[in-house]
Amino acid sequence: MTSPLADPYLLNGFVLNNLATRIEVAENLQTTPGTVGDDVEIDGMDGVFDPYADPASPRRAEGPGSISFTMSLLGVDPTTGLVPGGSSAAAQYFSRWDEMVRRFHRRTLTVAHPRPDGTTRTAVARLLGSIPPSREPASAWFGRFKADLLIPSGFWEDGTTVDTGLVTVDSGGTLDLSGFATATAPCSCSVRWSGTSGAAANNPKITLNSRSFQWAAVIAAGRQVLADSDTGLITEGAGSAWTPGYSTHVVVGSRRYFEVDPSDASQSAVITTTGGSVQVQVAGKRKFRTS
């Protein structure tokens, strides 16, 4: 039977299996981000007030993620923990030790995990600390190396972008966002608005469950509005040159322009305008709480 963790982890493109064996990334070694923000105690009220409990309120922000690697250096017997005999074995062992330290002690680390389904999840991390191998054969840490990494952004990210393409939707119609359904964390997306067949886009709005993002103005024919949740930029997209500005967008129930949460009851967004149809495009990468 094949272990589900048989797929190698890559550190800045380097395969860890080239230096180590028995790489452990399992329960209690990888943690999911916790929520950020405190409830408010109110005098004379039972319990506490949760400022984020209302469906129209932004979700609680989430803290950083983490992952720990515990592994045995190659050149050490995985059963006995002993270095094989021979004049060069010990030299190779210590060379791998130094190489492992060099690989992990960087300003930033891009950790990639190719998965059995053909996808790859990546995260940018930094080293919190490491435990080098012990030189004493009697030690439980003889030949073993441990590194704890912090993932400041909180989530892992799929390498492939989910993109609906620029779709024409009549007012009151829906846009299928089920491509994000396999995610395990909220996915920040870009939204592109454009008129149809030379027509203007009139106050287009996208609503997903209790959240919405609207351009509360008319987008003239030939122009576009591209709102990117990851960067916070609002630009002209691929349309004719103009400056959309930031004064006419309206966001409800989200910390970003638009995001898809896999815990949502519906993965179908409602598109509305104040007249006619509109072209809309939603694009983003699936986010995950674990690798």
N, C-alpha and C positions, 0 to 999 in steps of 0.2 A: 504494500500500500504506500502511496506517495504522500509525504507530509505536505500540508497546505502551505507551509513556510519554506518549501524547497526552493522557491523562486528567490534569486539573489537580490540583495539591496545594493544600490550603487551610491557612492559618496563622491560627489563632484565628478561623476562619470566612471569612477573606479569601482570594480566589483569586489566587495568585501571578501567573497569566498576565495579570492586569490591570496589572501593573507590569513584567513581564519576558517575554522570549522565550528560546528555546533553553535551557530549564531542564534541566540535566543531573543525573540521579540514576542512576548506573550502577555498573559494576564499579569497585572501589577507592574509591568515594565513599560506599557504604553497607556497613557491616560488621555481621556477626552477633555476638551476645554470646559471649565465651569462657567456658570453665568456670573455676570458682574452687576453690582447694584444692590442696595439694601432696601428692604421694606421699611415703611415709616410707622413708628409707634405714635398713636394719637390718644391723648388723654381722654378717658371716658369711653373708649371704644374697645370692644373685645378683639383680641388678636392684633393684627397689624394691617395697615393699608398697603396694598400692592399697586404701585403706580403704573405697572406694566400689564395689569390683568385685563383691562378693557380691550376688546378685540381691535379697536381702532388705534390703540397705543402702539408705539414701536416695540418690537421684541426686546428683551434684555440683551445687552451685549454679552459676548462670550470671551473668556480669558484665553491665554495662550495654551497651546498644546505641548506635549512632550513625548519623547520616545527614548528608550534606553536600549543599548546594545550590550549584551554580555556574550563573549565569544572565547573560544580556545584558539590560540595561535597555531598555525600549521607547523609541523615539526614536533608537536607534543602529542603523545599517544592519548586519544580521546577517552580511553578507559582508565589507564593508570596515571595519566598526567605526567609521564616521564618523557624526557628527551631521548630519542633513539641514539644508540651508540654510534661512534664514528668521529673522526677528527673534525669534520665540518658541521656536524649537527648543531652543536651549541652555538657556533658562529651564525648559522642560518637563523636559529631561534632568536637571538638578540637583534639580528638585522631586521627581522619581521617586527619585533617589538618596537624598534625605533621608527620603522615605516608606519606602523599603526598610530603612533603618537603624532607623527608628521601629518598623517591624513586627517586626523580629527582636530588638531589644534590649528584651526584657521579662523579668520574673521567671520566668515559665513560658510555654511555647508548646504549644498543642494542634495537632499536625500531623495532618491528615486526608488520606487518599488514596482517593478514589472509584475503584473498579476496573471493568473492562469487564464483569464478571459481575454487576454491580449491588450488590456489597457495598462497604463502606467500612472501611478499617483506620485506626485512630487510635493516636497515641502522645503522651504528655505529655513534653515535652523542655525543655531549657534551652540557651542559647547558650554554646558554648565560646569562640568567637571568629569574627571576620568580616574579610574583606579587601574594603574599599571599592573602587570603580572608580578607575582612574588618570585624571588630567586630561590626560595626555600622549597624543596620538593615535598616537604611534609605539609605545606600550607594548602588550604583549599583554593587559594588564588594562584597557585603555581600554574603558569601557562595560560591564565585567563585574563581577559582585558574587558573593562566595563567603561562605557561612555554614556553620559546623560546629556540629551540635547533638548533645548527649548525651541519651540516653534512659535515665534512671536505673533504671526498672523492667525494662529489658532487652528487653521484647517489645512488639510491636504487638498491638492487640486488635480483633476484629471487633465491629461495632456491634450485631449480633443475638445474643441469648442462645440457646444450645442447651439445650432443656429436655425431659426425658423425660416430664414430667407425673407425677402421683402414680399409680404402677402397683402393682397387687397381684401379688406373686410368691410362689409356694410355696417352701419351704425346698429349696435345691438347684437352683432355677431360675436363669435368666439375665436380665440387663437389657442391652438393646442400646444401646451408646454409640458407634455408628458415625457419629453426627452430628459427632463431633469429628475424624474421620479426615482432613479436609482441612487441619487445623492443621499448623504446622511447629515448634511449641514446646509444652512441657507446659502443660496447661490446668487451672487450679485451679477446683474445683467446690464447690458446696454440696450437702449430703446431708440429705434430710428423711426421718425415720422416723415411721411411724404404724401403729397397729393396724388390723385389718380388721373391719368389721361389728360394732363394739362390743367386739372382742376385743383383748387386750393384745398388744404386740409383745415377743417373748421373745429378748433378747440378739441383736438383728439385726446382721448383718455383711455388708459388701460387699467382694469380693475381685476385683482386676483384675491378672492376671499374678502378680507377686510382692508386690504391695502390698495392704493391706487397711485398712479402717476399721470398727470395731465399737463399738456401744453395749453394754457388758458389764453390762447390767441389764435389768430388765423395764420397759417403757413402758406404764403403765396405760391402759386403754381411754379414749378421748377425749383423750388427751394426744399431743403430738408432740415430737420432738427435731429441731431444725434446726441443723446445724453448717456454718458458713460459712468456707471455707478462706481467702478473701481477707482477712477481718477478724479471724479467729480466735475469733469469738463462737459460743457455743452457747446457743440460746434455745428458747423454747416453741413457736416457729413459729405456726401458725394454730390450734393446739389449745386446750384449756382451760388456764386459768392455772396455772402451777407453775414451779418453778425447777429446771431440769435439772442445773445444776452442771457441773463439769469433771473430776470424779474417776472417772467410770466409762467414759470413752472410751479405746479402745486403737487406736493407729496403728502399723502395721508397714510399713517400707520406703518411707516418704515423709516429706518435711519439712512437709507440710500434712496436713489431715484426709484429703483425697482429691483426686487429680489424674489426668487422662487424658493420657498421653504418646502422640503419634502414632507413635512408634517402637515401641510395644508390639506384640507378636506378635498379640495378640487385642484386639478392641474390644468384647468381650462380658463383662460383669461377672457373677460368681456371687454370688447372694444366699442366705445361710443364716440359720436361726434354731434355737433349741433346742425348737422345736415349732410346727407350723402355718405359716401364711403371714404376710406382712408387707407393708405399703405402703411403697414407697420412691420417692424422686424425686431425680434428679441434675440440676443446672443449672449452667451456666457459659458463659463466652464463649471462642470459639476464640482462641488466641494464636499469633502469628507472629514469626519472627525477622527478617523483612524486610517492607517495605510492599507 
